[in-house]
Amino acid sequence: MRINCPICGDRDRREFYYLGASDYLNRPAEGDLDAIHKYLHIRENPAGVTKDLWHHEAGCSSWLVVERNVSTHEILGVELASEVAK
């Protein structure tokens, strides 16, 4: 699988560290224990298109949101996480 880093260009996935779903960018309010529990522990595991966080560990050190089809490993889009979180 190849990921097209917006800064470094087309790279092998072994240069990246996978964190998980891009939902991690949307933290719940402090003090809402139920929302925090769901945020940390309750995750979907869909087949098909997902948006995930990847860290370009062996490159520019950027965090990326990668939209991909987990069934086919096709990369549909890549954005800097800092741009998505705005």
N, CA, C and O atoms as a DFTB+ gen file, in Angstrom:
344 C
 N C O
     1  1       0.853      -1.172       0.000
     2  2       0.000       0.000       0.000
     3  2       0.894       1.229       0.000
     4  3       1.901       1.261       0.708
     5  1       0.543       2.234      -0.779
     6  2       1.308       3.465      -0.894
     7  2       0.422       4.618      -0.442
     8  3      -0.765       4.670      -0.764
     9  1       1.014       5.541       0.307
    10  2       0.300       6.716       0.802
    11  2       0.966       7.948       0.212
    12  3       2.183       8.105       0.299
    13  1       0.167       8.821      -0.387
    14  2       0.687      10.035      -1.001
    15  2       0.699      11.164       0.033
    16  3      -0.277      11.901       0.170
    17  1       1.806      11.290       0.753
    18  2       1.954      12.335       1.775
    19  2       1.899      13.706       1.086
    20  3       2.593      13.919       0.092
    21  1       1.076      14.644       1.604
    22  2       1.000      15.969       0.986
    23  2       2.331      16.721       1.003
    24  3       2.526      17.640       0.209
    25  1       3.241      16.347       1.889
    26  2       4.526      17.037       1.988
    27  2       5.633      16.272       1.263
    28  3       6.416      16.874       0.529
    29  1       5.709      14.952       1.459
    30  2       6.826      14.146       0.927
    31  2       6.524      13.442      -0.389
    32  3       7.444      12.995      -1.074
    33  1       5.254      13.338      -0.752
    34  2       4.895      12.619      -1.971
    35  2       4.568      11.157      -1.701
    36  3       4.317      10.763      -0.563
    37  1       4.575      10.371      -2.750
    38  2       4.185       8.961      -2.701
    39  2       5.190       8.140      -1.900
    40  3       6.374       8.103      -2.235
    41  1       4.706       7.467      -0.819
    42  2       5.583       6.704       0.067
    43  2       4.965       5.340       0.389
    44  3       3.750       5.155       0.310
    45  1       5.831       4.392       0.754
    46  2       5.386       3.076       1.180
    47  2       4.751       3.178       2.567
    48  3       5.192       3.981       3.389
    49  1       3.732       2.383       2.833
    50  2       3.017       2.465       4.110
    51  2       3.900       2.118       5.305
    52  3       3.556       2.463       6.436
    53  1       5.025       1.447       5.086
    54  2       5.916       1.102       6.199
    55  2       6.595       2.323       6.815
    56  3       7.191       2.225       7.887
    57  1       6.508       3.484       6.135
    58  2       7.048       4.722       6.693
    59  2       6.079       5.361       7.695
    60  3       6.428       6.337       8.360
    61  1       4.870       4.814       7.802
    62  2       3.807       5.440       8.588
    63  2       3.420       4.577       9.786
    64  3       3.573       3.356       9.774
    65  1       2.916       5.246      10.814
    66  2       2.369       4.577      11.999
    67  2       0.862       4.809      12.000
    68  3       0.412       5.951      11.913
    69  1       0.092       3.751      12.096
    70  2      -1.376       3.817      12.094
    71  2      -1.881       4.040      13.516
    72  3      -1.530       3.278      14.417
    73  1      -2.699       5.072      13.735
    74  2      -3.269       5.322      15.062
    75  2      -4.672       4.758      15.188
    76  3      -4.966       4.069      16.165
    77  1      -5.535       5.024      14.243
    78  2      -6.915       4.555      14.303
    79  2      -7.832       5.520      13.571
    80  3      -7.384       6.335      12.766
    81  1      -9.110       5.416      13.860
    82  2     -10.123       6.233      13.183
    83  2      -9.892       7.719      13.423
    84  3      -9.415       8.121      14.484
    85  1     -10.235       8.524      12.432
    86  2     -10.054       9.975      12.555
    87  2     -10.999      10.572      13.595
    88  3     -10.930      11.771      13.865
    89  1     -11.882       9.759      14.184
    90  2     -12.743      10.232      15.275
    91  2     -11.924      10.788      16.432
    92  3     -12.421      11.598      17.215
    93  1     -10.658      10.352      16.543
    94  2      -9.801      10.844      17.621
    95  2      -9.587      12.355      17.541
    96  3      -9.167      12.971      18.521
    97  1      -9.870      12.958      16.387
    98  2      -9.742      14.411      16.251
    99  2     -10.882      15.157      16.934
   100  3     -10.780      16.363      17.158
   101  1     -11.967      14.458      17.270
   102  2     -13.171      15.082      17.854
   103  2     -13.341      14.649      19.302
   104  3     -14.186      13.809      19.610
   105  1     -12.543      15.219      20.183
   106  2     -12.604      14.843      21.600
   107  2     -13.873      15.368      22.255
   108  3     -14.310      16.480      21.959
   109  1     -14.467      14.574      23.145
   110  2     -15.662      15.032      23.861
   111  2     -15.285      16.047      24.940
   112  3     -14.120      16.191      25.310
   113  1     -16.296      16.734      25.423
   114  2     -16.092      17.729      26.476
   115  2     -15.585      17.058      27.746
   116  3     -15.977      15.937      28.070
   117  1     -14.718      17.752      28.453
   118  2     -14.189      17.241      29.716
   119  2     -15.323      17.080      30.722
   120  3     -16.183      17.952      30.842
   121  1     -15.320      15.975      31.435
   122  2     -16.330      15.737      32.456
   123  2     -17.494      14.875      32.006
   124  3     -18.235      14.362      32.845
   125  1     -17.673      14.702      30.711
   126  2     -18.754      13.845      30.195
   127  2     -18.215      12.413      30.124
   128  3     -17.712      11.984      29.085
   129  1     -18.323      11.682      31.230
   130  2     -17.704      10.364      31.343
   131  2     -18.225       9.356      30.329
   132  3     -17.457       8.544      29.813
   133  1     -19.520       9.398      30.037
   134  2     -20.079       8.468      29.055
   135  2     -19.492       8.741      27.671
   136  3     -19.115       7.808      26.962
   137  1     -19.414      10.009      27.288
   138  2     -18.855      10.366      25.979
   139  2     -17.369      10.025      25.911
   140  3     -16.886       9.581      24.869
   141  1     -16.646      10.224      26.998
   142  2     -15.222       9.893      27.036
   143  2     -15.027       8.383      26.910
   144  3     -14.130       7.929      26.199
   145  1     -15.871       7.603      27.603
   146  2     -15.801       6.135      27.495
   147  2     -16.024       5.697      26.049
   148  3     -15.265       4.882      25.524
   149  1     -17.056       6.231      25.404
   150  2     -17.340       5.872      24.014
   151  2     -16.196       6.301      23.098
   152  3     -15.828       5.565      22.183
   153  1     -15.635       7.476      23.335
   154  2     -14.537       8.003      22.537
   155  2     -13.305       7.094      22.618
   156  3     -12.636       6.856      21.613
   157  1     -13.017       6.596      23.806
   158  2     -11.814       5.783      24.003
   159  2     -11.997       4.302      23.690
   160  3     -11.065       3.652      23.215
   161  1     -13.196       3.757      23.953
   162  2     -13.339       2.303      23.931
   163  2     -14.347       1.729      22.944
   164  3     -14.236       0.557      22.585
   165  1     -15.314       2.500      22.498
   166  2     -16.363       1.968      21.622
   167  2     -16.076       2.428      20.195
   168  3     -16.238       3.603      19.867
   169  1     -15.655       1.505      19.364
   170  2     -15.289       1.818      17.981
   171  2     -16.012       0.901      17.021
   172  3     -16.253      -0.270      17.314
   173  1     -16.354       1.454      15.865
   174  2     -16.898       0.632      14.789
   175  2     -15.724      -0.021      14.072
   176  3     -14.601       0.482      14.114
   177  1     -15.989      -1.132      13.421
   178  2     -14.980      -1.809      12.620
   179  2     -15.593      -2.096      11.248
   180  3     -15.872      -3.246      10.907
   181  1     -15.798      -1.024      10.465
   182  2     -16.530      -1.202       9.209
   183  2     -15.686      -1.819       8.107
   184  3     -14.467      -1.653       8.069
   185  1     -16.349      -2.526       7.221
   186  2     -15.731      -2.949       5.969
   187  2     -16.095      -1.879       4.950
   188  3     -17.248      -1.453       4.881
   189  1     -15.137      -1.449       4.172
   190  2     -15.405      -0.401       3.193
   191  2     -14.565       0.837       3.482
   192  3     -13.432       0.733       3.951
   193  1     -15.123       2.000       3.202
   194  2     -14.376       3.259       3.283
   195  2     -14.321       3.774       4.723
   196  3     -15.336       3.853       5.415
   197  1     -13.100       4.121       5.153
   198  2     -12.883       4.707       6.481
   199  2     -11.953       5.915       6.346
   200  3     -11.287       6.093       5.326
   201  1     -11.924       6.732       7.385
   202  2     -10.945       7.819       7.491
   203  2     -10.136       7.541       8.749
   204  3     -10.685       7.441       9.846
   205  1      -8.816       7.417       8.575
   206  2      -7.938       7.014       9.669
   207  2      -6.791       8.006       9.835
   208  3      -6.430       8.729       8.906
   209  1      -6.226       8.020      11.044
   210  2      -5.051       8.842      11.343
   211  2      -3.779       8.026      11.145
   212  3      -3.657       6.911      11.653
   213  1      -2.853       8.583      10.416
   214  2      -1.551       7.972      10.176
   215  2      -0.475       9.016      10.470
   216  3      -0.622      10.187      10.118
   217  1       0.594       8.585      11.111
   218  2       1.724       9.464      11.408
   219  2       2.869       9.111      10.470
   220  3       3.267       7.950      10.381
   221  1       3.405      10.120       9.764
   222  2       4.526       9.859       8.846
   223  2       5.816       9.825       9.667
   224  3       6.611      10.765       9.674
   225  1       5.979       8.716      10.344
   226  2       7.035       8.506      11.328
   227  2       8.436       8.543      10.706
   228  3       9.354       9.106      11.303
   229  1       8.612       7.963       9.537
   230  2       9.932       7.888       8.908
   231  2      10.094       8.946       7.827
   232  3      10.905       8.795       6.913
   233  1       9.318      10.014       7.938
   234  2       9.389      11.076       6.936
   235  2       9.307      12.440       7.593
   236  3      10.153      12.800       8.412
   237  1       8.286      13.192       7.230
   238  2       8.150      14.588       7.668
   239  2       7.531      14.729       9.056
   240  3       7.446      15.843       9.572
   241  1       7.102      13.647       9.663
   242  2       6.506      13.617      11.001
   243  2       5.115      14.259      11.071
   244  3       4.646      14.619      12.151
   245  1       4.469      14.398       9.930
   246  2       3.116      14.963       9.898
   247  2       2.078      13.915      10.255
   248  3       2.271      12.725      10.006
   249  1       0.972      14.364      10.841
   250  2      -0.197      13.517      11.047
   251  2      -1.114      13.714       9.856
   252  3      -1.384      14.842       9.445
   253  1      -1.596      12.595       9.299
   254  2      -2.434      12.616       8.106
   255  2      -3.763      11.936       8.366
   256  3      -3.853      11.008       9.169
   257  1      -4.792      12.405       7.681
   258  2      -6.077      11.709       7.641
   259  2      -6.138      11.030       6.274
   260  3      -6.164      11.689       5.235
   261  1      -6.159       9.710       6.303
   262  2      -6.146       8.917       5.072
   263  2      -7.524       8.286       4.901
   264  3      -7.988       7.532       5.756
   265  1      -8.163       8.606       3.790
   266  2      -9.439       7.970       3.452
   267  2      -9.112       6.771       2.570
   268  3      -8.495       6.907       1.514
   269  1      -9.542       5.586       3.029
   270  2      -9.203       4.372       2.277
   271  2     -10.305       3.340       2.394
   272  3     -11.130       3.376       3.307
   273  1     -10.294       2.435       1.458
   274  2     -11.199       1.303       1.496
   275  2     -10.444       0.162       2.168
   276  3      -9.481      -0.361       1.606
   277  1     -10.873      -0.227       3.363
   278  2     -10.146      -1.250       4.115
   279  2     -10.315      -2.643       3.512
   280  3      -9.549      -3.551       3.836
   281  1     -11.294      -2.822       2.649
   282  2     -11.475      -4.124       1.994
   283  2     -10.513      -4.313       0.828
   284  3     -10.041      -5.422       0.581
   285  1     -10.223      -3.223       0.106
   286  2      -9.370      -3.312      -1.085
   287  2      -8.010      -2.635      -0.888
   288  3      -7.121      -2.790      -1.725
   289  1      -7.839      -1.893       0.198
   290  2      -6.633      -1.110       0.500
   291  2      -6.418       0.046      -0.471
   292  3      -5.322       0.605      -0.523
   293  1      -7.437       0.413      -1.237
   294  2      -7.340       1.554      -2.146
   295  2      -7.348       2.849      -1.337
   296  3      -8.212       3.041      -0.482
   297  1      -6.397       3.730      -1.602
   298  2      -6.328       5.045      -0.958
   299  2      -7.169       6.002      -1.793
   300  3      -6.928       6.170      -2.988
   301  1      -8.164       6.634      -1.153
   302  2      -9.069       7.536      -1.861
   303  2      -8.703       8.999      -1.666
   304  3      -9.081       9.843      -2.478
   305  1      -7.973       9.313      -0.600
   306  2      -7.568      10.692      -0.353
   307  2      -6.684      10.791       0.872
   308  3      -6.751       9.955       1.774
   309  1      -5.844      11.834       0.896
   310  2      -4.938      12.076       2.019
   311  2      -4.924      13.575       2.295
   312  3      -4.756      14.383       1.381
   313  1      -5.104      13.938       3.567
   314  2      -5.064      15.338       3.977
   315  2      -4.226      15.468       5.243
   316  3      -4.112      14.519       6.018
   317  1      -3.648      16.632       5.449
   318  2      -2.977      16.901       6.706
   319  2      -4.016      16.982       7.815
   320  3      -5.031      17.659       7.652
   321  1      -3.790      16.317       8.926
   322  2      -4.743      16.325      10.038
   323  2      -4.955      17.735      10.565
   324  3      -6.050      18.063      11.020
   325  1      -3.934      18.566      10.512
   326  2      -4.066      19.947      10.983
   327  2      -5.065      20.734      10.159
   328  3      -5.695      21.660      10.670
   329  1      -5.221      20.381       8.888
   330  2      -6.207      21.046       8.024
   331  2      -7.614      20.513       8.282
   332  3      -8.579      21.274       8.215
   333  1      -7.744      19.243       8.571
   334  2      -9.043      18.626       8.818
   335  2      -9.615      19.087      10.140
   336  3     -10.826      19.277      10.254
   337  1      -8.762      19.275      11.151
   338  2      -9.191      19.627      12.506
   339  2      -9.638      21.066      12.648
   340  3     -10.184      21.426      13.691
   341  1      -9.432      21.899      11.649
   342  2      -9.817      23.321      11.735
   343  2     -11.303      23.519      11.751
   344  3     -11.773      24.654      11.820
